Protein backbone atom coordinates (compact mmCIF):
# COMPACT_ATOMS: atom_id res chain seq x y z
CA UNK A 1 0.00 0.00 0.00
CA UNK A 2 1.02 3.63 -0.28
CA UNK A 3 2.90 5.35 2.47
CA UNK A 4 2.75 9.10 2.15
CA UNK A 5 4.69 11.49 4.34
CA UNK A 6 3.55 15.06 4.22
CA UNK A 7 5.73 18.05 5.10
CA UNK A 8 4.04 20.87 7.11
CA UNK A 9 4.50 23.26 4.18
CA UNK A 10 2.73 20.77 1.93
CA UNK A 11 -0.14 20.68 4.42
CA UNK A 12 -0.24 24.48 4.26
CA UNK A 13 -0.39 24.23 0.46
CA UNK A 14 -3.27 21.77 0.69
CA UNK A 15 -5.08 24.10 3.09
CA UNK A 16 -4.52 27.04 0.74
CA UNK A 17 -5.78 25.04 -2.24
CA UNK A 18 -8.90 23.90 -0.38
CA UNK A 19 -9.59 27.50 0.68
CA UNK A 20 -9.07 28.76 -2.88
CA UNK A 21 -11.35 26.09 -4.36
CA UNK A 22 -13.99 26.82 -1.71
CA UNK A 23 -13.83 30.52 -2.52
CA UNK A 24 -13.96 29.79 -6.27
CA UNK A 25 -16.95 27.47 -5.82
CA UNK A 26 -18.77 30.06 -3.72
CA UNK A 27 -18.01 32.71 -6.36
CA UNK A 28 -19.83 30.93 -9.17
CA UNK A 29 -22.12 33.40 -10.89
CA UNK A 30 -20.67 36.43 -9.09
CA UNK A 31 -17.63 37.32 -11.19
CA UNK A 32 -19.40 39.56 -13.71
CA UNK A 33 -19.33 42.41 -11.20
CA UNK A 34 -15.53 42.29 -11.35
CA UNK A 35 -15.31 42.41 -15.15
CA UNK A 36 -14.66 38.66 -15.38
CA UNK A 37 -17.74 37.65 -17.34
CA UNK A 38 -15.61 35.90 -19.97
CA UNK A 39 -14.59 33.31 -17.37
CA UNK A 40 -18.22 32.08 -17.44
CA UNK A 41 -17.80 30.71 -13.92
CA UNK A 42 -21.52 30.18 -13.40
CA UNK A 43 -23.56 27.80 -11.33
CA UNK A 44 -24.70 24.60 -13.01
CA UNK A 45 -27.50 22.32 -11.97
CA UNK A 46 -26.77 19.34 -9.76
CA UNK A 47 -27.56 17.13 -12.73
CA UNK A 48 -25.10 18.95 -15.04
CA UNK A 49 -22.41 18.80 -12.34
CA UNK A 50 -22.98 15.08 -11.76
CA UNK A 51 -22.97 14.39 -15.52
CA UNK A 52 -19.68 16.27 -15.89
CA UNK A 53 -18.08 14.32 -13.03
CA UNK A 54 -19.31 11.00 -14.42
CA UNK A 55 -18.34 11.87 -18.00
CA UNK A 56 -14.84 12.96 -16.95
CA UNK A 57 -14.40 9.81 -14.86
CA UNK A 58 -15.57 7.50 -17.66
CA UNK A 59 -13.26 9.23 -20.18
CA UNK A 60 -10.36 8.97 -17.72
CA UNK A 61 -11.04 5.28 -17.14
CA UNK A 62 -11.28 4.59 -20.88
CA UNK A 63 -7.99 6.39 -21.57
CA UNK A 64 -6.28 4.70 -18.61
CA UNK A 65 -7.39 1.25 -19.80
CA UNK A 66 -6.65 1.81 -23.48
CA UNK A 67 -3.27 3.46 -23.00
CA UNK A 68 -2.02 1.98 -19.75
CA UNK A 69 1.45 1.38 -21.18
CA UNK A 70 1.90 5.18 -21.40
CA UNK A 71 1.61 5.47 -17.64
CA UNK A 72 3.94 2.67 -16.57
CA UNK A 73 7.29 3.62 -15.20
CA UNK A 74 6.47 7.23 -14.34
CA UNK A 75 7.11 7.82 -10.65
CA UNK A 76 3.99 8.86 -8.78
CA UNK A 77 4.22 12.15 -6.92
CA UNK A 78 1.23 13.05 -4.80
CA UNK A 79 2.07 16.77 -5.17
CA UNK A 80 1.69 16.49 -8.94
CA UNK A 81 -1.56 14.58 -8.43
CA UNK A 82 -2.89 17.24 -6.06
CA UNK A 83 -2.17 20.07 -8.50
CA UNK A 84 -3.40 17.97 -11.45
CA UNK A 85 -6.75 17.37 -9.77
CA UNK A 86 -7.35 20.79 -8.23
CA UNK A 87 -5.58 23.94 -9.37
CA UNK A 88 -4.53 22.67 -12.79
CA UNK A 89 -8.07 22.04 -14.06
CA UNK A 90 -9.37 25.19 -12.37
CA UNK A 91 -6.80 27.42 -14.05
CA UNK A 92 -6.86 25.62 -17.41
CA UNK A 93 -10.64 25.74 -17.67
CA UNK A 94 -10.75 29.38 -16.60
CA UNK A 95 -8.22 30.22 -19.30
CA UNK A 96 -9.23 27.89 -22.15
CA UNK A 97 -12.99 27.28 -21.83
CA UNK A 98 -13.53 30.53 -19.96
CA UNK A 99 -11.56 33.48 -21.22
CA UNK A 100 -10.23 32.22 -24.60
CA UNK A 101 -13.45 30.43 -25.56
CA UNK A 102 -15.53 33.45 -24.58
CA UNK A 103 -13.37 35.84 -26.56
CA UNK A 104 -13.21 33.58 -29.63
CA UNK A 105 -16.94 32.89 -29.60
CA UNK A 106 -17.73 36.57 -29.17
CA UNK A 107 -15.44 37.48 -32.07
CA UNK A 108 -17.01 34.89 -34.36
CA UNK A 109 -20.64 35.16 -33.24
CA UNK A 110 -21.81 37.70 -35.85
CA UNK A 111 -19.60 36.37 -38.64
CA UNK A 112 -20.19 32.63 -38.83
CA UNK A 113 -22.97 30.22 -37.93
CA UNK A 114 -22.27 27.82 -35.08
CA UNK A 115 -19.49 30.09 -33.78
CA UNK A 116 -19.43 28.25 -30.45
CA UNK A 117 -18.44 24.96 -32.11
CA UNK A 118 -15.69 26.60 -34.17
CA UNK A 119 -14.41 28.37 -31.06
CA UNK A 120 -14.59 25.13 -29.05
CA UNK A 121 -12.59 23.21 -31.66
CA UNK A 122 -9.99 25.96 -32.04
CA UNK A 123 -9.56 26.25 -28.28
CA UNK A 124 -9.21 22.46 -27.99
CA UNK A 125 -6.36 22.65 -30.51
CA UNK A 126 -4.68 25.48 -28.58
CA UNK A 127 -5.19 23.48 -25.37
CA UNK A 128 -3.39 20.48 -26.90
CA UNK A 129 -0.58 22.60 -28.34
CA UNK A 130 0.03 24.19 -24.95
CA UNK A 131 0.72 20.71 -23.53
CA UNK A 132 3.51 20.05 -26.07
CA UNK A 133 6.35 21.36 -23.85
CA UNK A 134 5.56 18.74 -21.18
CA UNK A 135 8.55 16.41 -20.86
CA UNK A 136 8.05 12.99 -22.43
CA UNK A 137 4.67 13.72 -23.98
CA UNK A 138 3.80 11.65 -27.03
CA UNK A 139 1.77 12.44 -30.13
CA UNK A 140 -0.87 10.00 -28.94
CA UNK A 141 -1.19 11.87 -25.65
CA UNK A 142 -1.51 15.18 -27.51
CA UNK A 143 -4.31 13.59 -29.56
CA UNK A 144 -6.07 12.48 -26.37
CA UNK A 145 -5.64 15.97 -24.88
CA UNK A 146 -7.19 17.48 -28.03
CA UNK A 147 -10.10 15.02 -27.80
CA UNK A 148 -10.61 15.87 -24.14
CA UNK A 149 -10.44 19.56 -25.06
CA UNK A 150 -13.35 18.91 -27.43
CA UNK A 151 -15.23 17.19 -24.60
CA UNK A 152 -14.58 20.10 -22.24
CA UNK A 153 -15.68 22.51 -25.00
CA UNK A 154 -18.89 20.53 -25.50
CA UNK A 155 -19.58 20.69 -21.77
CA UNK A 156 -18.90 24.44 -21.82
CA UNK A 157 -21.36 24.94 -24.65
CA UNK A 158 -23.95 22.61 -23.14
CA UNK A 159 -23.87 24.18 -19.66
CA UNK A 160 -22.92 27.76 -20.65
CA UNK A 161 -20.44 27.61 -17.78
CA UNK A 162 -16.84 26.65 -17.07
CA UNK A 163 -17.95 24.83 -13.93
CA UNK A 164 -18.95 21.65 -15.82
CA UNK A 165 -15.67 21.44 -17.80
CA UNK A 166 -13.73 22.04 -14.58
CA UNK A 167 -15.51 19.16 -12.83
CA UNK A 168 -15.01 16.84 -15.81
CA UNK A 169 -11.34 17.84 -16.11
CA UNK A 170 -10.71 17.27 -12.39
CA UNK A 171 -12.44 13.88 -12.49
CA UNK A 172 -10.56 12.85 -15.64
CA UNK A 173 -7.21 13.80 -14.12
CA UNK A 174 -8.08 12.05 -10.84
CA UNK A 175 -8.82 8.78 -12.64
CA UNK A 176 -5.72 9.03 -14.85
CA UNK A 177 -3.47 9.82 -11.88
CA UNK A 178 -5.00 7.05 -9.76
CA UNK A 179 -4.49 4.59 -12.61
CA UNK A 180 -0.89 5.66 -13.05
CA UNK A 181 -0.26 5.27 -9.31
CA UNK A 182 -1.68 1.74 -9.41
CA UNK A 183 0.35 0.83 -12.50
CA UNK A 184 3.58 2.13 -10.94
CA UNK A 185 2.96 -0.06 -7.88
CA UNK A 186 2.80 -3.21 -10.04
Helices and strands as residue ranges (DSSP letters): H 8-26, G 32-34, G 37-39, H 46-66, G 68-71, H 78-85, H 87-93, I 94-100, H 101-108, H 115-130, H 139-159, H 162-185
